[in-house]
Amino acid sequence: MMNIRKCPLSEAALLYSSEPAFSDAGKEYTYGELEQLTEYYQRIFSFVKNEAFMRENGVSGLLSAGLDGIDLGEYLFTDALFPKVMIKATPSVDHVAAIFAMMRNGITYIPFSSRETPERIRTVARDARAFIINDLRRFAESVNAMEAFRAEEFHLNDHVDPYAPCNMMMTSGSTAMPKLVVHNLNAHLKSALGGQKVLDIRHGDRYLLSLPLNHVGGQAVIFKCVLTGAVMVSSRKDMSPAGQILQDRITVLSLVPTQLVRIMENNPEVLAESCVRAILLGGAPIDDMLIARMHDLYPSIALYGSYGSTEMASQICTNVLLKGKEITAGFPLPYRELVLNSDGEILVRGETLCMGYYRNGRIEKVTGADGYFHTGDIGRMLPSGLTVCGRRDNMFISGGENIHPEQVEALLLKNKNIARVLVVPVRDHEWG
């Protein structure tokens, strides 16, 4: 029997209809307006899902500049496991509305970065048999102008199957074909529920979309906001992050450590004058000197560290970072499980785990015979939580000891005279 639930955005629109949901360059959209825009995109994507209509109306001509030469008819939904649409990821109100519209229409969404090359996009689209939209708003306007579209009667649905494929995230990599990680809505919702409790995301918070929406961390912000009635604030091209923090009254931030360092170095007064109360750090090692400086300069801002992965829908562990305390990622959040095997590799499972990798027209499970996803990361569990030592495939042996270059690099970078460092193994007759 199919599992059906009301779309989380529809629920939010009922609770917070006249309250702000999205802020884009100073323009505010209420949850009611975001729901209306989602219904508009439901109508648009009803046509996208109709392969016969797409072929008959020559929709390949709607592709905007930048991906010239792609015959969209080649990438329609014939023989596909489920219908899929690739969209260039932009932190816009249209993009967020389209995410929920596709979900309601049973279309799996594949966001791609504006930095992606046409060659990689072609490769992914060809393998996934996905329809490509390079400019979402222009595409919608073109469909909306069609006589057949205006004559159509639509029966809109505000319910979704939480266990059906919801999106496919392209993992980074230098190869022509990145991995496509398939998630369902339930994984994203459970990820958001666990994450928002630790961060104490509240109704009325203003959360900056500072992470790209083609990354699972960027997607996580959307679901955290919708579940709590918080405001998603689009990152602005015409303003620095520091300026936007003040201008848009940001209260919560998700950053990589480098972003935080730049704000502190270039605009140290901003955080002191801002409304920011919580910052979630992840994606790279966190330096204890950064934590100490944050607590000295901005004692009212809670700083959190996290460990996560695309396969687990973003956060796995999250911990508050305190001056003078050991830096760890803490313990698994609700709906996640984590263990270390005999080699120290981090193994995870839970309701946030992806459905699998999409390959050759089917979804392949990512779990091993033990039921866990093997992350490839090496870690240690301390009384204060998980510490990540490095990647299993980077480890080498010297003098009979397992050496994780990331740990050596982190120690060397504590020296202020060292800006960048890379540790590599060199064969030695004595040490191996």
Summary of the structure (lengths in Angstrom):
residues: 432
radius of gyration: 22.6
end to end distance: 58.9
largest distance: 79.8
contacts: 1362
relative contact order: 0.09
helix: 35%
strand: 26%
